[in-house]
Amino acid sequence: MKIAIVAIQGNVEEHISAAKKALKEMGLPGEVLPVRHSGTIPTCDAIILPGGESTTLGRLMAREGIDVEIKEAAAAGKPIMGTCAGLVLLAKDGGDQARRTGQHLLGLMDISVDRNAFGGQRESFEVPLKVSILDSPYNAIFIRAPVITGVKPGIEVLASFDKYIVAAKQGNVIALAFHPELTEDFRIHRYFFELVK
């Protein structure tokens, strides 16, 4: 199994480490590849879009042609997971901030989002979260987190916090407002890798 981590910007090393540990826990042989240029994603079985700064990530992915490859991978049924900024990039509607800045989005999920919904870095927090795909609460870490403000038919809500949707799935694509790569609990990564056909 080959896992692509879009490595242009953001918390890439943490995702690489978490993906390797999850594959090891599952007893699966696999390769985790940081992706900075076009050409690698078509050879991979699954793709992870990390947190970071969504405007920068979107612009650099478009410049490198990675955005087109991700859309083709999604159409081919390959699993894709976006965390934090990655969630924003997966949305069809990036909210007022994205419209104001003309942010480049992948538009792979029928969701609307609000960037930095909980505030800035100081408002980062951890909370035990009930996630529908897991059998017990998950310690979710939110850092300048976005939220999902609206969903259309076909979206499966995986988790909510307060009045906000913070995890959702549409077909082969998963969006998380929190950072699963910052914990030693790899259940979400393992669930994601199990989606690989």
TIKE-80233 format. One line per field, with one value per residue: x negated, y, z of N, C-alpha, C in turn; residue number from 1. Coordinates in steps of 0.02 Angstrom, whole numbers, padded with zeros to 5 digits. Example, Ala and Ser with C-alpha at 12.3 -4.5 7.8 and 13.67 -1.06 7.14 Angstrom:
REM TIKE-80233
nX = c(-00660	-00642)
nY = c(-00284	-00112)
nZ = c(00390	00354)
caX = c(-00615	-00684)
caY = c(-00225	-00053)
caZ = c(00390	00357)
cX = c(-00660	-00645)
cY = c(-00165	00002)
cZ = c(00390	00394)
resi = c(1	2)
This chain:
REM TIKE-80233
nX = c(-00042	-00027	-00040	-00001	-00058	-00016	-00139	-00172	-00156	-00126	-00081	-00168	-00267	-00217	-00102	-00159	-00231	-00123	-00047	-00136	-00149	-00017	00003	-00090	-00033	00078	00021	-00013	-00106	-00181	-00208	-00247	-00229	-00296	-00226	-00268	-00267	-00188	-00146	-00171	-00054	00040	-00012	00017	00115	00197	00234	00177	00221	00144	00155	00125	00099	00237	00261	00134	00095	00192	00162	00028	00042	00118	00029	-00071	-00002	00050	00177	00265	00229	00270	00409	00434	00395	00492	00606	00578	00603	00512	00466	00472	00413	00438	00371	00407	00347	00348	00478	00549	00504	00563	00696	00845	00898	00817	00852	00874	00746	00664	00726	00703	00563	00542	00508	00432	00515	00537	00661	00725	00817	00988	01004	01014	00902	00824	00685	00562	00656	00663	00581	00416	00243	00229	00350	00349	00386	00418	00527	00632	00707	00854	00852	00929	00880	00797	00772	00762	00737	00637	00486	00486	00392	00398	00342	00339	00458	00566	00744	00884	01017	01129	01215	01250	01366	01303	01192	01111	01120	00992	00947	00989	00966	01012	01116	01074	01025	00890	00826	00840	00901	00899	00935	00784	00711	00647	00669	00593	00601	00510	00348	00288	00162	00085	00098	00073	00164	00217	00334	00418	00338	00317	00447	00465	00365	00417	00514	00454	00461)
nY = c(-00059	00110	00268	00434	00587	00749	00864	00998	01104	01134	01019	00899	00800	00741	00678	00585	00504	00457	00387	00285	00217	00175	00089	-00008	-00055	-00116	-00219	-00207	-00202	-00058	00101	00266	00417	00578	00711	00832	00877	00857	00695	00589	00558	00487	00358	00312	00236	00296	00459	00592	00749	00872	00975	01154	01304	01347	01428	01449	01314	01273	01358	01323	01186	01194	01262	01166	01066	00965	00970	00934	00801	00748	00763	00677	00557	00547	00531	00408	00329	00320	00327	00479	00588	00734	00845	00974	01113	01039	00990	01108	01128	01020	01053	01106	01230	01360	01457	01630	01688	01617	01650	01788	01794	01724	01591	01438	01288	01110	01053	00927	00879	00891	01004	01147	01264	01346	01435	01434	01433	01421	01517	01590	01531	01529	01484	01349	01177	01021	00881	00746	00653	00591	00483	00419	00308	00244	00143	00195	00350	00477	00564	00717	00842	01010	01142	01305	01279	01233	01222	01120	01193	01167	01033	00929	00810	00643	00660	00593	00620	00611	00655	00774	00928	01031	01142	01113	01025	00918	00815	00722	00616	00575	00463	00404	00499	00585	00709	00801	00909	00912	00853	00705	00656	00701	00627	00473	00382	00284	00249	00315	00335	00200	00158	00236	00182	00057	00081	00074	-00007)
nZ = c(00000	-00042	00027	00005	00067	00062	00052	00050	00138	00312	00450	00416	00446	00562	00514	00427	00517	00598	00503	00465	00588	00607	00499	00534	00655	00600	00534	00402	00252	00191	00109	00145	00070	00054	-00036	-00150	-00277	-00439	-00507	-00418	-00344	-00430	-00421	-00297	-00163	-00070	-00001	00101	00161	00247	00399	00409	00322	00239	00124	00069	00049	-00046	-00155	-00186	-00215	-00331	-00414	-00430	-00493	-00419	-00369	-00474	-00491	-00368	-00377	-00484	-00424	-00324	-00402	-00454	-00347	-00243	-00071	00023	00145	00236	00353	00467	00393	00277	00277	00245	00114	00048	00037	-00051	-00030	00037	00127	00187	00206	00117	-00004	-00007	-00018	-00132	-00127	-00176	-00196	-00180	-00191	-00166	-00077	-00026	00066	00175	00247	00389	00416	00547	00654	00792	00840	00864	00884	01025	01067	01051	01088	01179	01174	01232	01109	01034	00905	00766	00695	00782	00929	01056	01150	01070	01088	01036	00954	00932	00834	00794	00724	00586	00552	00500	00425	00353	00271	00130	00054	00058	00133	00270	00437	00552	00675	00802	00889	01021	00941	00817	00667	00657	00595	00447	00313	00142	00027	-00026	00039	00179	00303	00430	00570	00667	00732	00700	00688	00792	00905	00997	00965	00844	00781	00690	00577	00548	00516	00402	00316	00298	00205	00085	-00067)
caX = c(00000	-00064	-00001	-00028	-00046	-00032	-00192	-00191	-00156	-00085	-00112	-00180	-00305	-00172	-00059	-00201	-00243	-00060	-00028	-00182	-00132	00048	-00008	-00125	00017	00123	-00018	-00011	-00165	-00161	-00256	-00216	-00268	-00281	-00216	-00277	-00259	-00143	-00177	-00171	00014	00072	-00040	00034	00180	00236	00203	00192	00210	00132	00169	00078	00135	00274	00253	00068	00096	00231	00126	-00031	00064	00139	-00031	-00108	00041	00070	00250	00297	00215	00312	00477	00436	00391	00557	00653	00561	00623	00459	00483	00438	00429	00414	00375	00402	00346	00367	00551	00570	00490	00608	00764	00870	00911	00768	00876	00862	00674	00638	00752	00668	00493	00539	00470	00436	00540	00543	00732	00740	00871	01045	01006	00994	00857	00803	00616	00545	00720	00655	00534	00345	00201	00242	00413	00341	00410	00427	00591	00651	00758	00887	00846	00974	00843	00754	00812	00755	00719	00572	00460	00477	00352	00420	00295	00366	00496	00626	00802	00930	01077	01186	01204	01302	01378	01244	01140	01120	01088	00956	00939	01007	00945	01053	01167	01037	01002	00817	00800	00891	00877	00939	00904	00716	00676	00659	00645	00589	00581	00458	00282	00276	00090	00052	00109	00047	00223	00216	00395	00446	00294	00330	00511	00452	00327	00462	00554	00417	00487)
caY = c(00000	00174	00323	00500	00643	00812	00889	01065	01149	01108	00969	00842	00747	00707	00633	00530	00461	00424	00340	00228	00180	00143	00032	-00059	-00084	-00157	-00273	-00198	-00173	00004	00154	00332	00461	00649	00733	00905	00892	00811	00633	00535	00540	00433	00292	00298	00205	00341	00526	00632	00822	00891	01043	01205	01365	01320	01469	01433	01246	01271	01392	01284	01124	01212	01279	01104	01018	00912	00974	00894	00730	00729	00757	00615	00502	00543	00504	00337	00294	00315	00363	00542	00616	00801	00865	01046	01149	00990	00990	01167	01118	00969	01080	01142	01299	01377	01511	01700	01703	01589	01690	01853	01786	01685	01530	01379	01230	01049	01043	00856	00861	00936	01035	01217	01268	01410	01429	01463	01445	01423	01570	01583	01481	01527	01449	01277	01137	00949	00859	00678	00661	00531	00477	00362	00250	00216	00112	00232	00420	00492	00627	00759	00903	01063	01198	01353	01230	01249	01178	01111	01231	01142	00972	00911	00738	00603	00671	00557	00656	00564	00683	00844	00957	01091	01144	01108	00962	00922	00760	00698	00571	00570	00411	00386	00559	00600	00775	00807	00975	00903	00829	00637	00640	00727	00582	00405	00341	00281	00216	00349	00317	00130	00157	00265	00135	00001	00100	00060	-00068)
caZ = c(00000	-00045	00054	-00011	00113	00028	00096	00029	00195	00367	00494	00372	00480	00609	00475	00402	00574	00618	00450	00470	00649	00597	00454	00573	00700	00560	00504	00329	00221	00158	00098	00155	00026	00054	-00105	-00159	-00349	-00474	-00532	-00368	-00321	-00469	-00404	-00227	-00148	-00027	00002	00160	00156	00316	00421	00386	00303	00181	00064	00042	00024	-00107	-00209	-00205	-00248	-00399	-00452	-00444	-00528	-00373	-00360	-00527	-00475	-00311	-00403	-00523	-00377	-00292	-00453	-00462	-00286	-00193	-00009	00036	00211	00248	00423	00480	00329	00226	00276	00208	00042	00021	00034	-00110	-00009	00088	00170	00169	00202	00054	-00059	-00007	-00039	-00195	-00110	-00220	-00161	-00220	-00203	-00170	-00030	-00025	00132	00184	00305	00418	00438	00613	00687	00865	00856	00847	00916	01097	01080	01037	01145	01171	01202	01213	01057	01010	00832	00750	00668	00835	00982	01119	01136	01039	01113	00977	00965	00887	00831	00745	00686	00549	00565	00444	00442	00315	00233	00083	00054	00039	00183	00334	00493	00595	00743	00815	00954	01031	00889	00754	00638	00656	00555	00400	00260	00081	-00014	-00008	00063	00250	00324	00503	00592	00719	00709	00724	00685	00852	00960	00988	00951	00771	00756	00631	00521	00531	00481	00335	00274	00282	00147	00023	-00097)
cX = c(-00044	-00018	-00037	-00009	-00064	-00077	-00216	-00200	-00113	-00120	-00119	-00214	-00262	-00127	-00098	-00212	-00180	-00039	-00072	-00164	-00066	00041	-00042	-00076	00063	00087	-00019	-00078	-00143	-00217	-00218	-00259	-00248	-00278	-00221	-00267	-00212	-00182	-00174	-00101	00047	00047	-00019	00104	00225	00197	00225	00173	00202	00161	00114	00118	00170	00266	00187	00067	00133	00194	00066	-00013	00084	00078	-00069	-00067	00064	00146	00287	00288	00259	00384	00485	00435	00459	00608	00641	00577	00569	00478	00440	00461	00398	00423	00364	00403	00365	00443	00577	00561	00537	00678	00781	00882	00865	00790	00855	00788	00645	00663	00716	00597	00486	00500	00484	00458	00543	00616	00754	00797	00926	01055	00989	00952	00847	00733	00608	00607	00713	00607	00463	00309	00215	00304	00409	00361	00412	00493	00603	00712	00787	00886	00882	00938	00799	00798	00806	00731	00646	00549	00441	00442	00372	00371	00317	00413	00554	00684	00842	00996	01138	01167	01263	01313	01316	01186	01159	01083	01057	00949	00961	00980	00981	01108	01137	01025	00927	00785	00857	00858	00926	00905	00836	00676	00697	00630	00649	00566	00522	00397	00268	00202	00053	00066	00074	00104	00232	00279	00423	00403	00308	00396	00502	00416	00369	00507	00519	00440	00430)
cY = c(00062	00230	00389	00549	00706	00853	00958	01112	01117	01054	00902	00785	00707	00658	00573	00479	00422	00372	00277	00185	00143	00082	-00026	-00094	-00132	-00218	-00268	-00172	-00110	00054	00220	00383	00534	00674	00809	00926	00841	00749	00575	00512	00486	00363	00270	00271	00248	00405	00560	00705	00847	00959	01090	01268	01350	01361	01453	01363	01241	01301	01350	01218	01137	01226	01216	01053	00960	00911	00931	00820	00705	00719	00693	00554	00491	00511	00430	00296	00286	00355	00426	00566	00684	00819	00940	01085	01103	00984	01049	01155	01067	00997	01109	01215	01315	01434	01580	01715	01678	01628	01757	01847	01749	01620	01473	01319	01170	01033	00971	00834	00914	00966	01109	01221	01339	01400	01461	01478	01452	01479	01552	01529	01473	01488	01375	01237	01063	00929	00786	00683	00593	00532	00413	00300	00216	00192	00147	00303	00427	00559	00671	00824	00953	01121	01245	01316	01261	01206	01172	01143	01206	01080	00960	00836	00700	00612	00632	00596	00605	00589	00755	00864	01023	01089	01131	01036	00967	00862	00734	00655	00574	00521	00392	00444	00574	00668	00780	00878	00971	00867	00758	00619	00663	00685	00515	00356	00340	00250	00249	00334	00245	00123	00182	00215	00074	00017	00086	-00007	-00115)
cZ = c(00000	-00023	00037	00043	00075	00074	00078	00088	00250	00407	00459	00409	00528	00573	00449	00458	00593	00567	00454	00531	00640	00551	00491	00621	00663	00529	00428	00304	00184	00154	00107	00119	00035	-00019	-00109	-00232	-00380	-00496	-00483	-00351	-00364	-00452	-00334	-00219	-00106	-00018	00067	00147	00228	00334	00397	00372	00237	00118	00029	00012	-00042	-00166	-00233	-00238	-00320	-00442	-00473	-00484	-00484	-00364	-00411	-00513	-00418	-00335	-00444	-00478	-00342	-00340	-00463	-00399	-00234	-00131	-00001	00105	00218	00321	00428	00414	00271	00220	00235	00133	00009	00006	-00035	-00094	00049	00134	00147	00161	00136	-00006	-00064	-00035	-00105	-00185	-00158	-00178	-00208	-00236	-00208	-00124	-00031	00045	00126	00247	00328	00446	00507	00655	00762	00887	00838	00887	00990	01115	01061	01099	01126	01204	01185	01167	01039	00934	00812	00725	00720	00892	01050	01103	01111	01065	01054	00995	00910	00891	00775	00696	00646	00575	00501	00464	00405	00276	00186	00086	00028	00087	00246	00388	00540	00666	00745	00883	00962	00978	00820	00732	00631	00619	00511	00346	00202	00034	00014	00024	00135	00266	00400	00521	00641	00689	00736	00725	00748	00913	00947	00977	00875	00741	00694	00569	00499	00493	00409	00290	00256	00222	00081	-00005	-00115)
resi = c(1	2	3	4	5	6	7	8	9	10	11	12	13	14	15	16	17	18	19	20	21	22	23	24	25	26	27	28	29	30	31	32	33	34	35	36	37	38	39	40	41	42	43	44	45	46	47	48	49	50	51	52	53	54	55	56	57	58	59	60	61	62	63	64	65	66	67	68	69	70	71	72	73	74	75	76	77	78	79	80	81	82	83	84	85	86	87	88	89	90	91	92	93	94	95	96	97	98	99	100	101	102	103	104	105	106	107	108	109	110	111	112	113	114	115	116	117	118	119	120	121	122	123	124	125	126	127	128	129	130	131	132	133	134	135	136	137	138	139	140	141	142	143	144	145	146	147	148	149	150	151	152	153	154	155	156	157	158	159	160	161	162	163	164	165	166	167	168	169	170	171	172	173	174	175	176	177	178	179	180	181	182	183	184	185	186	187	188	189	190	191	192	193	194	195	196	197)
